[in-house]
Every structure is written in structure tokens, then in C-alpha cells.
């Protein structure tokens, strides 16, 4: 994967970086840095690409990224900026935080194992996430010493989480190049804004200033997936949100997500989610206790 190296400067009076990022929209290049990163989305919606893993995000999304793991966030094309815009809480810290605290203190053995496990990125389970969120929010008003103890508490909770899911594939091996990263960023942003339309590979190739065949090779090397698979992931992800948040019919959701016919939508949805759209909606609402009725 091609990515841009981001230089992160820690404050003189702190062992790690913590900031509240706010902007009208998510616009960060596909990048990496030697620091690990824990990101909480407070407002905004779209897709994140972590290594070769693509998934939708919304407020409450929490991800722990390993050192030098490439990543980026793209806003959803129908994202209403609202008063808060795109907002996130971000912690960045080196693996040898505090001069090697994690590797030298026996009490931090679990955290050291966590830092190894998160090399491909981790999404915490629901139980751990519920315990971590209030501590992250407390960081904003905490004293420097309390911030350090809160970070250790957060990492300890994540280290004991057995429901966390890895993101990037085991075979993912990043390569770093500024020009290719910008090309990928431009293409992915264009696809994200047009996936509900009849998008073609030739159109996407033009955004990268490549021939269709060269673009196919470039995109597969960069994302570990074909252009069509990436497009279907975006469309199915959008459909999932509509299935959960609206009572629109399955057919309407299919067309609003960019699928030209219902049978193709059902086939692609099942390939990616291992459920039919109707089963996905019913299961989600049963688990969430919703009393809404699904569309037909």
C-alpha cells in the first residue's frame, strides 16, 4: 500500500499527543506514522480505510491503529456538516512511551501484548468500548498526570478485551510513496462521492490519470481488492445504514445504494454480510430492541 509519512511532534510537557480534531469534513490523506493511534469519532459519517480494510464509520466509532499502519477517513457524500462538522478525539503515542514503560514494567505485560495485536488495527468489542469512552472524554479536562493514568487505564481495558476484531488482512504489507498515496486518495474520494451512480472502471481510471488496465493493477495492489469489490463494499455499507435507520423498502434501498436491480443487490449483500438484506434488518432490530417493521 502506498502512503504518506506524517510527522507527529509531541508536546514538550507530555509523553503522548492528544487532540480534539474538528473540521467541516474529513479530509486526511492516506498516511502512516510510527506512533500508535486511538481515534474516537464524535460526529461525522463516512468510510475508513485501514490497511486494506474498508468499513463505514459513524459517531462512536473507535479504532486502535498499530504503528506505521496506513489509514484514512472519507466523509459520506450525503453527510450533513451540521454545527459540529467532522469531529474526532485522537491519541497518538510511541510504542516505547515513557522511555520503554510498556516493555520494562511487568504490570504492563498485557498492554505490551495489545500493542503487538493491534499491528493490523483493532475495533474494540461493545463491553470494552462502553468502559473506554468515558475515560477518553475525561481526557479533555484532565491534568497532565491524570491524562497519563487515563491512557494506561484505557490501554489496560483494551488489552483485556476478548471481543476486539482485527482490521487489515494478515497478508497486508504496506509500501510508502507520496505520489501513489495522493492518487489513491483522489480516486477513493471520487468513488465515495459517486458510488450511488452508474460508476465504471474507465471513469475511475480517468481520476487516476491511468488506462483502465493500469488502473486495475494499481488499485488491486493498493487495496488488496478489485475496483468492483471496493465499489460493492461502499454500496452495501450504505445500504446497511438505510436498512437500520429507515423503513424504506428493500427495493428502494437497493436503487438508492447504486444497484441497478434487486437480484444483484441481494447477491452482493449476501456475499459481503452472509445474510440477506431482510435478514440483516430483522437481526439488527431484534438485537437492538427496535419495534420498527422492515420494508418489503
SULUR-V199936 format. One record per run of one state. SS is the DSSP state (a for helix, b for strand, c for the rest). FROM is the first residue (numbers start at 1). TO is the last residue. If there is no record, write none. Layout:
ss: [SS | SS]
from: [FROM | FROM]
to: [TO | TO]
//
This chain:
ss: [c | b | c | b | c | b | c | b | c | b | c | b | c | b | c | b | c | b | c | b | c | a | c | a | c | b | c | a | c | a | c | b | c | a | c | a | c | a | c | a | c | a | c | a | c | a | c]
from: [1 | 4 | 6 | 17 | 24 | 27 | 28 | 31 | 33 | 36 | 44 | 46 | 51 | 53 | 58 | 62 | 66 | 71 | 76 | 86 | 94 | 97 | 105 | 106 | 121 | 122 | 124 | 126 | 142 | 144 | 160 | 165 | 167 | 178 | 195 | 201 | 208 | 212 | 224 | 227 | 246 | 250 | 257 | 262 | 274 | 277 | 289]
to: [3 | 5 | 16 | 23 | 26 | 27 | 30 | 32 | 35 | 43 | 45 | 50 | 52 | 57 | 61 | 65 | 70 | 75 | 85 | 93 | 96 | 104 | 105 | 120 | 121 | 123 | 125 | 141 | 143 | 159 | 164 | 166 | 177 | 194 | 200 | 207 | 211 | 223 | 226 | 245 | 249 | 256 | 261 | 273 | 276 | 288 | 296]
//
